[in-house]
Amino acid sequence: MTFSIAARDGDAWGVAVASKFLAVGSVVPRVVPGVAAIATQAMARVAYLDELEAALAAGADARSALADATAADAGREDRQVGVVGASGSATFTGSTCLHWAGGVSSSDATSAWAIQGNILTGPEVVEAMESAWHVQAGAPLDVRLLAVLLAGDAAGGDARGRQSAALLVRAPGAGYDAGGVVADLRVDDHPDAPLELSRLHGLSTLYFGTAEDVLPLEGALREEVAGLLAAAGQAGPPGTALEAALEAWMGEVNLENRHSSDGIDTRVLAVLREQPPA
């Protein structure tokens, strides 16, 4: 009923998942940077999340941790689990997991991944997901995982259709207020959940990303920005510096993470250009 990837790349760890199941993000993923990325699905046993995290935190490698957890579970043959640890990765598909079901796991010098799915249109879903993982090498982990999920969906995905999707990525010092959350997004009930997740990811990147492609506020651009802020009602009182007015407007529209003392971020400029007059 679900397809997912659990992975780490550098110091970022994450899980992406989609399913014909309500609020799949409330059940499947667990992400603890430096310790574990876990996906439990197919008659999901949520207790696996705590058990596997504890084993990995105690120093077990991914394969032995998963083998021990599943061996102790009488219902394991109906279930599916993917786990990534500091040492390797592993995936498990029970013998009575609903067809088509299967997965792959591997690692390289800087990353590790476990991809799995059940009630899929066929093995081509998992194959497309692993191919996308390799194609997206070098991309930030949130971008990479979303590409993997969309590739699985495009290859057929859940044989029953679409309903929910989620993306959870963490890395030390990342995200809003350096809280460690790169992306924490859920689509709980939507007829095209993976694409809706992609739309939300775009907004998350805009609002919580940091300044990049910064243009200096000089010449014609400075005049344009001043005019746009005035039209948006954010010119400030007479004598207000343009930089102060821009920073105030960015705070009002939740773009403060992209503030730069060197000028204006190109994505901020695009949003400002789209603002309706006050």
BANUFI-753840 format. One record per residue (C-alpha): residue number from 1; residue in three letters; x, y, z. Coordinates in nm, 3 decimals, decimal comma. Each point is the difference from the previous one (the first is absolute). Layout:
<bavos>
BAVO_NUM_ALA_X_Y_Z
...
</bavos>
This chain:
<bavos>
BAVO_1_MET_0,000_0,000_0,000
BAVO_2_THR_0,306_0,221_0,019
BAVO_3_PHE_0,333_0,087_-0,160
BAVO_4_SER_0,280_0,175_0,184
BAVO_5_ILE_0,369_0,080_0,024
BAVO_6_ALA_0,201_0,038_0,318
BAVO_7_ALA_0,344_0,151_-0,054
BAVO_8_ARG_0,294_0,199_0,122
BAVO_9_ASP_0,234_0,218_-0,203
BAVO_10_GLY_0,282_0,178_0,176
BAVO_11_ASP_-0,139_0,132_0,328
BAVO_12_ALA_-0,361_0,007_-0,128
BAVO_13_TRP_-0,243_-0,284_0,076
BAVO_14_GLY_-0,353_-0,045_-0,132
BAVO_15_VAL_-0,302_-0,198_-0,112
BAVO_16_ALA_-0,243_0,058_-0,288
BAVO_17_VAL_-0,318_-0,204_-0,033
BAVO_18_ALA_-0,326_-0,015_-0,199
BAVO_19_SER_-0,304_-0,223_0,030
BAVO_20_LYS_-0,368_-0,062_-0,061
BAVO_21_PHE_-0,044_0,038_0,375
BAVO_22_LEU_-0,115_0,291_0,214
BAVO_23_ALA_0,279_0,210_0,154
BAVO_24_VAL_0,283_-0,242_-0,076
BAVO_25_GLY_0,247_0,248_0,147
BAVO_26_SER_-0,150_-0,054_0,345
BAVO_27_VAL_0,095_-0,369_-0,002
BAVO_28_VAL_0,297_-0,085_-0,222
BAVO_29_PRO_0,306_0,224_0,061
BAVO_30_ARG_0,253_0,047_0,277
BAVO_31_VAL_0,308_0,218_-0,051
BAVO_32_VAL_0,274_0,059_0,257
BAVO_33_PRO_0,312_0,161_-0,151
BAVO_34_GLY_0,315_-0,196_0,064
BAVO_35_VAL_-0,201_-0,301_0,114
BAVO_36_ALA_-0,286_-0,118_-0,218
BAVO_37_ALA_-0,237_0,047_-0,291
BAVO_38_ILE_-0,280_-0,258_0,017
BAVO_39_ALA_-0,316_-0,079_-0,197
BAVO_40_THR_-0,252_-0,250_0,139
BAVO_41_GLN_-0,288_-0,098_-0,229
BAVO_42_ALA_-0,232_-0,278_-0,124
BAVO_43_MET_-0,202_-0,088_0,312
BAVO_44_ALA_0,247_0,243_0,153
BAVO_45_ARG_0,130_-0,079_0,345
BAVO_46_VAL_0,071_0,340_0,151
BAVO_47_ALA_0,197_-0,158_0,283
BAVO_48_TYR_0,273_-0,079_-0,253
BAVO_49_LEU_0,087_0,370_-0,001
BAVO_50_ASP_0,097_0,008_0,367
BAVO_51_GLU_0,162_-0,343_-0,010
BAVO_52_LEU_0,217_0,072_-0,302
BAVO_53_GLU_0,096_0,347_0,118
BAVO_54_ALA_0,111_-0,141_0,336
BAVO_55_ALA_0,203_-0,279_-0,162
BAVO_56_LEU_0,172_0,235_-0,241
BAVO_57_ALA_0,071_0,254_0,273
BAVO_58_ALA_0,163_-0,279_0,200
BAVO_59_GLY_0,239_-0,068_-0,289
BAVO_60_ALA_-0,167_-0,281_-0,195
BAVO_61_ASP_0,037_0,002_-0,377
BAVO_62_ALA_-0,314_0,036_-0,210
BAVO_63_ARG_-0,021_-0,362_-0,116
BAVO_64_SER_0,038_-0,159_0,341
BAVO_65_ALA_-0,239_0,251_0,160
BAVO_66_LEU_-0,266_-0,078_-0,259
BAVO_67_ALA_0,056_-0,375_0,024
BAVO_68_ASP_-0,043_0,009_0,378
BAVO_69_ALA_-0,310_0,219_-0,014
BAVO_70_THR_-0,179_-0,209_-0,259
BAVO_71_ALA_0,100_-0,332_0,159
BAVO_72_ALA_-0,179_0,105_0,319
BAVO_73_ASP_-0,322_0,092_-0,185
BAVO_74_ALA_-0,255_-0,277_-0,060
BAVO_75_GLY_-0,169_0,212_-0,267
BAVO_76_ARG_0,315_0,075_-0,197
BAVO_77_GLU_-0,100_-0,189_-0,315
BAVO_78_ASP_-0,278_0,254_-0,067
BAVO_79_ARG_0,228_0,299_0,049
BAVO_80_GLN_0,264_0,208_-0,172
BAVO_81_VAL_0,277_0,211_0,152
BAVO_82_GLY_0,289_0,207_-0,130
BAVO_83_VAL_0,279_0,119_0,228
BAVO_84_VAL_0,315_0,208_-0,041
BAVO_85_GLY_0,257_0,038_0,274
BAVO_86_ALA_0,346_0,143_0,040
BAVO_87_SER_0,118_-0,345_-0,110
BAVO_88_GLY_-0,178_-0,105_-0,316
BAVO_89_SER_-0,362_-0,054_-0,095
BAVO_90_ALA_-0,251_-0,283_-0,026
BAVO_91_THR_-0,351_-0,072_-0,122
BAVO_92_PHE_-0,241_-0,279_0,093
BAVO_93_THR_-0,309_-0,124_-0,186
BAVO_94_GLY_-0,206_-0,275_0,162
BAVO_95_SER_-0,092_-0,307_-0,204
BAVO_96_THR_-0,374_0,077_0,018
BAVO_97_CYS_0,034_0,375_-0,060
BAVO_98_LEU_-0,260_0,096_-0,262
BAVO_99_HIS_0,116_-0,034_-0,362
BAVO_100_TRP_0,192_0,162_-0,161
BAVO_101_ALA_0,238_0,052_0,287
BAVO_102_GLY_0,376_0,031_0,025
BAVO_103_GLY_0,292_0,229_0,065
BAVO_104_VAL_0,368_0,078_-0,041
BAVO_105_SER_0,264_0,143_0,233
BAVO_106_SER_0,361_0,102_-0,043
BAVO_107_SER_0,260_0,258_0,097
BAVO_108_ASP_0,305_0,180_-0,133
BAVO_109_ALA_0,275_0,217_0,144
BAVO_110_THR_-0,230_0,287_0,101
BAVO_111_SER_-0,356_-0,132_-0,002
BAVO_112_ALA_-0,229_-0,295_0,067
BAVO_113_TRP_-0,354_-0,081_-0,108
BAVO_114_ALA_-0,282_-0,248_0,042
BAVO_115_ILE_-0,286_0,004_-0,253
BAVO_116_GLN_-0,311_-0,215_0,041
BAVO_117_GLY_-0,362_-0,026_-0,108
BAVO_118_ASN_-0,305_-0,223_0,011
BAVO_119_ILE_-0,324_-0,025_-0,199
BAVO_120_LEU_0,201_0,163_-0,280
BAVO_121_THR_-0,070_-0,024_-0,372
BAVO_122_GLY_0,322_-0,202_-0,025
BAVO_123_PRO_0,375_-0,010_0,064
BAVO_124_GLU_0,047_0,288_-0,243
BAVO_125_VAL_-0,105_0,237_0,279
BAVO_126_VAL_0,292_-0,093_0,226
BAVO_127_GLU_0,234_-0,008_-0,300
BAVO_128_ALA_-0,103_0,351_-0,105
BAVO_129_MET_0,047_0,126_0,354
BAVO_130_GLU_0,353_-0,136_0,032
BAVO_131_SER_0,089_0,137_-0,344
BAVO_132_ALA_-0,122_0,346_0,104
BAVO_133_TRP_0,207_-0,024_0,319
BAVO_134_HIS_0,315_-0,042_-0,208
BAVO_135_VAL_-0,096_0,263_-0,258
BAVO_136_GLN_-0,052_0,257_0,277
BAVO_137_ALA_0,338_-0,061_0,163
BAVO_138_GLY_0,140_0,331_0,123
BAVO_139_ALA_-0,339_0,161_0,057
BAVO_140_PRO_-0,110_0,094_0,355
BAVO_141_LEU_-0,161_-0,300_0,168
BAVO_142_ASP_-0,350_0,151_0,009
BAVO_143_VAL_0,015_0,064_-0,375
BAVO_144_ARG_0,144_-0,343_-0,061
BAVO_145_LEU_-0,265_-0,184_0,203
BAVO_146_LEU_-0,284_0,192_-0,161
BAVO_147_ALA_0,136_-0,090_-0,345
BAVO_148_VAL_0,013_-0,366_0,103
BAVO_149_LEU_-0,360_0,009_0,121
BAVO_150_LEU_-0,125_0,169_-0,318
BAVO_151_ALA_0,189_-0,254_-0,211
BAVO_152_GLY_-0,173_-0,283_0,181
BAVO_153_ASP_-0,336_0,166_-0,047
BAVO_154_ALA_0,063_0,057_-0,371
BAVO_155_ALA_0,099_-0,366_-0,041
BAVO_156_GLY_-0,337_-0,114_0,137
BAVO_157_GLY_0,027_0,039_0,375
BAVO_158_ASP_-0,273_-0,145_0,219
BAVO_159_ALA_-0,223_-0,222_-0,214
BAVO_160_ARG_-0,308_0,133_0,181
BAVO_161_GLY_0,067_0,367_-0,071
BAVO_162_ARG_0,111_0,304_0,197
BAVO_163_GLN_-0,108_0,152_0,330
BAVO_164_SER_0,284_0,120_0,221
BAVO_165_ALA_0,371_0,072_0,000
BAVO_166_ALA_0,266_0,134_0,235
BAVO_167_LEU_0,358_0,128_0,002
BAVO_168_LEU_0,206_0,018_0,320
BAVO_169_VAL_0,365_0,108_-0,019
BAVO_170_ARG_0,223_0,111_0,287
BAVO_171_ALA_0,359_0,123_0,022
BAVO_172_PRO_0,189_0,173_0,284
BAVO_173_GLY_-0,035_0,378_-0,012
BAVO_174_ALA_-0,226_0,001_-0,306
BAVO_175_GLY_-0,340_0,156_-0,055
BAVO_176_TYR_-0,196_0,271_0,175
BAVO_177_ASP_0,193_0,152_0,291
BAVO_178_ALA_0,265_-0,269_-0,058
BAVO_179_GLY_-0,232_-0,246_0,173
BAVO_180_GLY_0,117_-0,297_-0,205
BAVO_181_VAL_-0,314_-0,049_-0,212
BAVO_182_VAL_0,073_0,020_-0,372
BAVO_183_ALA_-0,353_-0,106_-0,096
BAVO_184_ASP_-0,297_-0,132_0,199
BAVO_185_LEU_-0,289_-0,014_-0,244
BAVO_186_ARG_-0,314_-0,210_-0,015
BAVO_187_VAL_-0,289_-0,032_-0,242
BAVO_188_ASP_-0,258_-0,200_0,193
BAVO_189_ASP_-0,284_-0,035_-0,253
BAVO_190_HIS_0,033_0,116_-0,361
BAVO_191_PRO_-0,079_-0,164_-0,336
BAVO_192_ASP_0,349_0,085_-0,130
BAVO_193_ALA_0,195_-0,011_0,323
BAVO_194_PRO_0,358_-0,034_-0,136
BAVO_195_LEU_-0,036_0,306_-0,225
BAVO_196_GLU_-0,165_0,195_0,281
BAVO_197_LEU_0,295_-0,093_0,221
BAVO_198_SER_0,231_0,135_-0,270
BAVO_199_ARG_-0,194_0,329_-0,002
BAVO_200_LEU_0,029_0,030_0,378
BAVO_201_HIS_0,370_-0,079_-0,019
BAVO_202_GLY_0,045_0,291_-0,239
BAVO_203_LEU_-0,167_0,233_0,249
BAVO_204_SER_0,201_-0,143_0,288
BAVO_205_THR_0,322_0,058_-0,189
BAVO_206_LEU_-0,104_0,358_-0,075
BAVO_207_TYR_-0,099_0,091_0,355
BAVO_208_PHE_0,255_-0,196_0,201
BAVO_209_GLY_0,299_0,006_-0,235
BAVO_210_THR_0,282_0,248_0,047
BAVO_211_ALA_0,107_0,279_-0,232
BAVO_212_GLU_0,159_-0,102_-0,329
BAVO_213_ASP_0,059_0,171_-0,335
BAVO_214_VAL_0,003_0,338_0,177
BAVO_215_LEU_-0,009_0,311_-0,218
BAVO_216_PRO_0,143_0,331_0,130
BAVO_217_LEU_-0,256_0,275_0,048
BAVO_218_GLU_0,152_0,242_-0,246
BAVO_219_GLY_-0,106_0,215_-0,294
BAVO_220_ALA_-0,317_-0,098_-0,184
BAVO_221_LEU_-0,064_-0,299_0,228
BAVO_222_ARG_0,008_0,223_0,309
BAVO_223_GLU_-0,252_0,233_-0,160
BAVO_224_GLU_-0,223_-0,293_-0,099
BAVO_225_VAL_0,004_-0,152_0,349
BAVO_226_ALA_-0,080_0,338_0,156
BAVO_227_GLY_-0,296_0,038_-0,232
BAVO_228_LEU_-0,126_-0,352_0,065
BAVO_229_LEU_0,022_0,045_0,377
BAVO_230_ALA_-0,187_0,330_-0,024
BAVO_231_ALA_-0,271_-0,166_-0,209
BAVO_232_ALA_-0,026_-0,277_0,259
BAVO_233_GLY_-0,039_0,258_0,278
BAVO_234_GLN_0,340_-0,072_0,152
BAVO_235_ALA_0,205_0,307_-0,081
BAVO_236_GLY_0,009_0,100_0,366
BAVO_237_PRO_-0,013_0,358_0,132
BAVO_238_PRO_0,196_0,271_-0,182
BAVO_239_GLY_0,371_-0,056_0,035
BAVO_240_THR_-0,026_-0,376_0,050
BAVO_241_ALA_0,292_-0,175_-0,162
BAVO_242_LEU_-0,093_-0,234_-0,285
BAVO_243_GLU_0,179_-0,289_0,169
BAVO_244_ALA_-0,206_0,046_0,319
BAVO_245_ALA_-0,326_0,019_-0,195
BAVO_246_LEU_0,090_-0,315_-0,192
BAVO_247_GLU_0,085_-0,188_0,319
BAVO_248_ALA_-0,330_0,108_0,158
BAVO_249_TRP_-0,198_-0,121_-0,302
BAVO_250_MET_0,187_-0,331_-0,006
BAVO_251_GLY_-0,091_-0,060_0,363
BAVO_252_GLU_-0,364_0,078_-0,074
BAVO_253_VAL_-0,019_-0,256_-0,283
BAVO_254_ASN_0,204_-0,269_0,183
BAVO_255_LEU_0,312_0,031_-0,215
BAVO_256_GLU_0,232_0,110_0,281
BAVO_257_ASN_0,221_-0,307_-0,039
BAVO_258_ARG_0,105_0,131_-0,341
BAVO_259_HIS_0,109_0,342_0,124
BAVO_260_SER_0,350_0,104_-0,103
BAVO_261_SER_0,197_0,311_0,092
BAVO_262_ASP_0,162_-0,021_-0,345
BAVO_263_GLY_-0,316_0,069_-0,200
BAVO_264_ILE_-0,315_-0,190_-0,102
BAVO_265_ASP_-0,040_-0,372_-0,059
BAVO_266_THR_-0,125_-0,071_-0,352
BAVO_267_ARG_-0,293_-0,209_0,128
BAVO_268_VAL_-0,099_0,281_0,236
BAVO_269_LEU_0,012_0,239_-0,293
BAVO_270_ALA_-0,231_-0,228_-0,199
BAVO_271_VAL_-0,253_-0,005_0,285
BAVO_272_LEU_0,021_0,377_0,038
BAVO_273_ARG_-0,065_0,048_-0,371
BAVO_274_GLU_-0,316_-0,213_0,032
BAVO_275_GLN_-0,139_0,194_0,299
BAVO_276_PRO_-0,331_0,176_-0,073
BAVO_277_PRO_-0,018_0,372_0,079
BAVO_278_ALA_-0,094_0,082_0,359
</bavos>
